[in-house]
Amino acid sequence: MSFARTVKEEVVKIQTDRQEQLAELSALLHLNTDLHITNEGMYLEFHTNNPSIARRFYVLVKNMYEAKIEIISKKEVKLKKKSGYLVLVKSHVSKIIEEHSMVDQNTLEYEFLTETDEAKRAYLRGAFLACGSVNDPIKPTYHLELFIHSKIDAVFTQRLMNHFDLNAKITARRQGLIVYLKEAEAISSFLSVIGAFESVFKFEDIRIKRDFNNSINRLINIEIANEKKTITAANEQLEDIEVIKKNKAYATLEDKLKETIRFRETYPDASLSELIKIYKTETGQNLSRSGMNHRLIKIKQLADSIREGQK
């Protein structure tokens, strides 16, 4: 089972009061329900591949309006024969579309249905059930989105999400818009907002383990890079020393540079910091990092001048 389905299976079981049920139903109606007008009258069609969500929609409509409802199960060939469910609302349709402003999309009605924080949470829960998806936290990128056809519905949903400081954003996609979150903390907070607390624990557990492993890998990569950098620098210094000795310039060097060459040749794999510690241990004298580096630079400058003269 995908992580998104796990979240949905959790939130459809949440017990809510009448105000929350109305707000959740409103989201399901706005975001995933079509109005059909035929010679026989009007009916609403809600579609989902999840039987738990179909049952949730059925119960909400029944509780709110005592409408005549029919559930049809069918096979979707285009979706690799996954089961699909149509929930058809065949009575009280005019009342439903008017109370939820499904046709004229009056945002004042939207606001009226989501006045309290509890109602806002319920609407977002319904929105996620209707058109939401979220990446499994084990994947390399964090992403939660709601695919919405109407700009009014998308902006309203974004406002509700940002009421809870989620920093939701909107972008266009194909024949609609997506309201999305990219930050792991925001996704975790959204799951808490809609009441998916078990999913939050799972999300955070996987995220922490993954981020910890990534941190360890980054540290290892940094260590390897530093090791390669140290080896490369040491080899270049040894090459400079070889050039100096081959051209009999070694004898002309001042004692502190000869001393530095001796330490580098004796400890060819030592880093600059290690070389400083070795120097102090064997000579009893303190030498700063910049001091040791200055000596190595002078050695390099001499080697480069010899190379230039050879050219």
C-alpha positions as CSV (number, residue, x, y, z in Angstrom):
1,M,0.0,0.0,0.0
2,S,1.4,3.4,-0.9
3,F,2.0,6.0,1.7
4,A,-0.7,8.3,0.3
5,R,-3.3,5.4,0.5
6,T,-2.2,4.7,4.1
7,V,-2.9,8.3,5.0
8,K,-6.3,8.2,3.3
9,E,-7.2,4.9,5.0
10,E,-6.4,6.5,8.3
11,V,-8.4,9.7,7.9
12,V,-11.6,8.2,6.6
13,K,-12.0,6.5,10.0
14,I,-12.0,9.8,11.9
15,Q,-15.2,10.5,13.8
16,T,-16.4,14.1,13.4
17,D,-19.3,16.3,14.3
18,R,-22.0,17.7,11.9
19,Q,-20.1,20.9,11.2
20,E,-16.9,19.1,10.3
21,Q,-18.8,16.6,8.2
22,L,-20.4,19.4,6.2
23,A,-17.0,21.0,5.6
24,E,-15.4,17.7,4.6
25,L,-18.3,16.9,2.3
26,S,-18.0,20.4,0.7
27,A,-14.4,19.6,-0.3
28,L,-15.4,16.3,-1.8
29,L,-18.2,18.0,-3.8
30,H,-16.1,20.9,-5.0
31,L,-13.0,18.9,-5.9
32,N,-14.1,15.5,-7.2
33,T,-17.8,15.6,-8.0
34,D,-19.5,16.3,-11.4
35,L,-23.0,17.6,-11.9
36,H,-25.0,15.9,-14.7
37,I,-28.2,17.2,-16.2
38,T,-30.4,14.8,-18.1
39,N,-34.0,14.5,-19.3
40,E,-34.8,12.7,-16.1
41,G,-33.3,15.4,-14.0
42,M,-30.0,16.2,-12.2
43,Y,-27.6,13.9,-10.4
44,L,-24.1,14.2,-8.8
45,E,-21.3,11.8,-9.7
46,F,-18.4,11.2,-7.3
47,H,-15.6,9.0,-8.6
48,T,-12.8,7.2,-6.7
49,N,-10.6,4.1,-6.9
50,N,-10.7,3.7,-3.1
51,P,-13.7,1.9,-1.7
52,S,-13.2,3.5,1.8
53,I,-13.5,7.0,0.3
54,A,-16.5,6.0,-1.7
55,R,-18.1,4.7,1.5
56,R,-17.1,7.9,3.3
57,F,-18.8,10.1,0.7
58,Y,-21.9,7.9,0.8
59,V,-22.1,8.2,4.6
60,L,-21.6,12.0,4.6
61,V,-24.3,12.7,2.0
62,K,-26.6,10.3,3.7
63,N,-26.1,11.9,7.1
64,M,-26.4,15.5,5.8
65,Y,-29.2,15.2,3.3
66,E,-30.8,11.7,3.5
67,A,-30.5,11.6,-0.3
68,K,-31.1,8.7,-2.6
69,I,-27.6,7.3,-3.4
70,E,-26.3,4.5,-5.6
71,I,-22.8,3.0,-5.7
72,I,-21.5,1.4,-8.9
73,S,-18.4,-0.6,-9.0
74,K,-16.7,-0.9,-12.4
75,K,-13.4,-1.9,-14.0
76,E,-11.2,0.9,-15.4
77,V,-9.4,-0.5,-18.4
78,K,-7.2,2.6,-18.8
79,L,-6.1,2.2,-15.2
80,K,-4.9,-1.4,-15.7
81,K,-8.2,-2.8,-14.6
82,K,-8.2,-1.3,-11.1
83,S,-11.6,-1.2,-9.5
84,G,-13.4,2.2,-9.8
85,Y,-16.4,3.4,-7.8
86,L,-19.1,5.8,-8.9
87,V,-21.3,7.3,-6.1
88,L,-24.4,8.7,-7.7
89,V,-26.5,11.2,-5.7
90,K,-30.0,11.2,-7.3
91,S,-32.1,13.3,-4.9
92,H,-31.8,16.6,-3.1
93,V,-29.3,17.6,-5.7
94,S,-30.6,21.2,-6.0
95,K,-30.3,21.7,-2.3
96,I,-26.8,20.2,-2.2
97,I,-25.4,22.3,-5.1
98,E,-27.0,25.5,-3.7
99,E,-25.7,25.0,-0.1
100,H,-22.2,24.3,-1.3
101,S,-22.2,26.8,-4.1
102,M,-21.1,24.2,-6.6
103,V,-22.3,26.2,-9.7
104,D,-21.7,29.9,-8.9
105,Q,-18.7,29.2,-6.6
106,N,-19.5,32.0,-4.2
107,T,-16.6,32.1,-1.9
108,L,-18.7,33.6,0.9
109,E,-20.4,30.2,1.1
110,Y,-17.0,28.6,1.2
111,E,-16.1,30.8,4.1
112,F,-19.3,30.1,5.9
113,L,-18.7,26.4,5.8
114,T,-15.2,26.7,7.2
115,E,-15.5,29.4,9.9
116,T,-13.8,27.4,12.7
117,D,-10.3,25.8,12.7
118,E,-12.0,22.4,13.1
119,A,-14.1,23.0,9.9
120,K,-11.0,24.2,8.1
121,R,-9.2,21.0,9.1
122,A,-12.2,18.9,7.9
123,Y,-12.3,20.7,4.5
124,L,-8.5,20.0,4.0
125,R,-9.1,16.4,5.0
126,G,-11.8,16.1,2.4
127,A,-9.6,17.8,-0.2
128,F,-6.8,15.3,0.4
129,L,-9.3,12.4,0.1
130,A,-10.7,13.9,-3.1
131,C,-7.6,14.8,-5.0
132,G,-4.5,14.5,-2.8
133,S,-1.3,12.6,-3.1
134,V,2.0,12.5,-1.1
135,N,5.4,10.9,-1.9
136,D,6.5,8.1,0.3
137,P,9.1,9.7,2.8
138,I,11.6,7.1,1.7
139,K,11.8,8.7,-1.7
140,P,14.6,11.3,-2.3
141,T,12.2,14.2,-2.7
142,Y,9.4,15.4,-0.4
143,H,6.2,16.3,-2.2
144,L,2.5,16.6,-1.3
145,E,-0.1,18.0,-3.8
146,L,-3.8,18.5,-4.4
147,F,-4.8,18.5,-8.1
148,I,-7.7,20.9,-8.6
149,H,-9.4,22.0,-11.8
150,S,-10.9,25.3,-10.6
151,K,-8.8,28.3,-9.9
152,I,-11.3,29.5,-7.2
153,D,-11.1,26.1,-5.5
154,A,-7.3,26.0,-5.7
155,V,-6.9,29.5,-4.2
156,F,-9.4,28.8,-1.5
157,T,-7.6,25.5,-0.6
158,Q,-4.2,27.3,-0.6
159,R,-5.6,29.9,1.8
160,L,-6.9,27.2,4.2
161,M,-3.5,25.5,4.1
162,N,-1.7,28.7,4.8
163,H,-4.0,29.5,7.6
164,F,-2.0,26.8,9.4
165,D,1.3,28.3,8.2
166,L,2.1,25.6,5.7
167,N,3.5,27.9,2.9
168,A,1.5,26.1,0.2
169,K,2.0,27.2,-3.4
170,I,0.1,26.9,-6.7
171,T,1.3,26.0,-10.1
172,A,-0.4,25.0,-13.4
173,R,-0.4,21.4,-14.6
174,R,-2.1,20.1,-17.7
175,Q,-5.8,20.9,-17.4
176,G,-5.8,22.2,-13.9
177,L,-3.7,23.5,-11.0
178,I,-1.8,21.9,-8.1
179,V,-1.6,23.2,-4.6
180,Y,1.6,21.7,-3.3
181,L,4.1,21.5,-0.4
182,K,7.8,20.7,-0.8
183,E,9.2,21.0,2.7
184,A,9.2,17.9,4.9
185,E,8.1,19.9,8.0
186,A,5.2,21.4,6.1
187,I,4.0,18.0,4.9
188,S,4.3,16.6,8.4
189,S,2.3,19.5,9.7
190,F,-0.4,19.1,7.0
191,L,-0.8,15.4,8.0
192,S,-1.3,16.6,11.6
193,V,-3.8,19.2,10.5
194,I,-6.0,16.6,8.8
195,G,-5.7,14.3,11.7
196,A,-3.4,11.6,10.2
197,F,-1.4,11.3,13.4
198,E,-0.3,7.6,12.9
199,S,0.9,8.6,9.4
200,V,2.8,11.6,10.9
201,F,4.7,9.2,13.2
202,K,5.5,6.9,10.3
203,F,6.6,9.9,8.1
204,E,8.8,11.3,10.7
205,D,10.4,8.0,11.6
206,I,11.3,7.2,8.0
207,R,12.4,10.8,7.4
208,I,14.7,10.9,10.4
209,K,16.3,7.6,9.5
210,R,16.7,8.7,5.9
211,D,18.1,12.1,6.7
212,F,20.5,10.5,9.3
213,N,21.8,8.1,6.6
214,N,22.2,10.9,4.2
215,S,24.1,13.0,6.8
216,I,26.4,10.0,7.4
217,N,27.0,9.6,3.6
218,R,27.7,13.3,3.3
219,L,30.3,13.1,6.1
220,I,31.9,10.1,4.5
221,N,32.0,11.8,1.1
222,I,33.6,15.0,2.7
223,E,36.1,12.8,4.5
224,I,37.0,11.0,1.2
225,A,37.3,14.4,-0.6
226,N,39.5,15.8,2.1
227,E,41.7,12.7,2.0
228,K,42.1,13.0,-1.8
229,K,42.9,16.7,-1.4
230,T,45.5,15.9,1.2
231,I,47.1,13.2,-0.9
232,T,47.1,15.4,-4.0
233,A,48.7,18.3,-2.2
234,A,51.3,16.1,-0.6
235,N,52.3,14.5,-3.9
236,E,52.6,18.0,-5.5
237,Q,54.9,19.0,-2.6
238,L,57.0,15.9,-3.1
239,E,57.3,16.6,-6.8
240,D,58.5,20.2,-6.0
241,I,61.1,18.8,-3.6
242,E,62.3,16.4,-6.2
243,V,62.7,19.2,-8.7
244,I,64.7,21.3,-6.2
245,K,67.1,18.4,-5.3
246,K,67.6,17.3,-8.9
247,N,68.8,20.8,-9.8
248,K,71.1,21.0,-6.8
249,A,69.2,24.0,-5.3
250,Y,68.6,22.1,-2.0
251,A,72.0,23.2,-0.6
252,T,71.1,26.9,-1.0
253,L,67.9,26.7,1.1
254,E,67.7,28.1,4.6
255,D,67.6,25.6,7.4
256,K,63.9,25.9,8.2
257,L,63.0,25.0,4.6
258,K,65.4,22.0,4.7
259,E,63.7,21.0,7.9
260,T,60.3,21.2,6.3
261,I,61.4,19.1,3.4
262,R,62.7,16.5,5.7
263,F,59.4,16.2,7.5
264,R,57.4,16.1,4.3
265,E,59.6,13.3,2.9
266,T,59.5,11.4,6.1
267,Y,55.7,11.7,6.4
268,P,54.5,11.8,2.8
269,D,50.8,11.1,3.6
270,A,50.4,13.6,6.5
271,S,48.0,16.4,6.1
272,L,49.0,20.0,6.9
273,S,47.6,19.7,10.4
274,E,49.3,16.4,11.1
275,L,52.6,17.8,9.8
276,I,52.3,20.6,12.3
277,K,51.7,18.2,15.2
278,I,54.6,16.0,14.1
279,Y,56.9,19.1,13.9
280,K,56.0,20.1,17.5
281,T,56.5,16.6,18.8
282,E,59.9,16.1,17.2
283,T,61.3,19.7,17.6
284,G,59.5,20.9,20.7
285,Q,58.7,24.1,18.8
286,N,55.3,25.6,18.0
287,L,54.6,26.3,14.4
288,S,51.3,27.8,13.2
289,R,49.3,26.5,10.3
290,S,50.0,29.7,8.3
291,G,53.7,29.3,9.2
292,M,53.9,25.8,7.9
293,N,51.9,26.7,4.8
294,H,54.2,29.7,4.1
295,R,57.2,27.4,4.1
296,L,55.6,25.0,1.7
297,I,54.6,27.9,-0.6
298,K,58.2,29.1,-0.7
299,I,59.3,25.6,-1.6
300,K,56.7,25.5,-4.4
301,Q,57.8,29.0,-5.7
302,L,61.4,27.8,-5.9
303,A,60.4,24.7,-7.8
304,D,58.3,26.7,-10.2
305,S,61.1,29.1,-10.9
306,I,63.4,26.2,-11.7
307,R,60.8,24.7,-14.0
308,E,60.4,28.1,-15.7
309,G,64.1,28.4,-16.2
310,Q,64.2,25.0,-17.7
311,K,61.7,26.1,-20.3
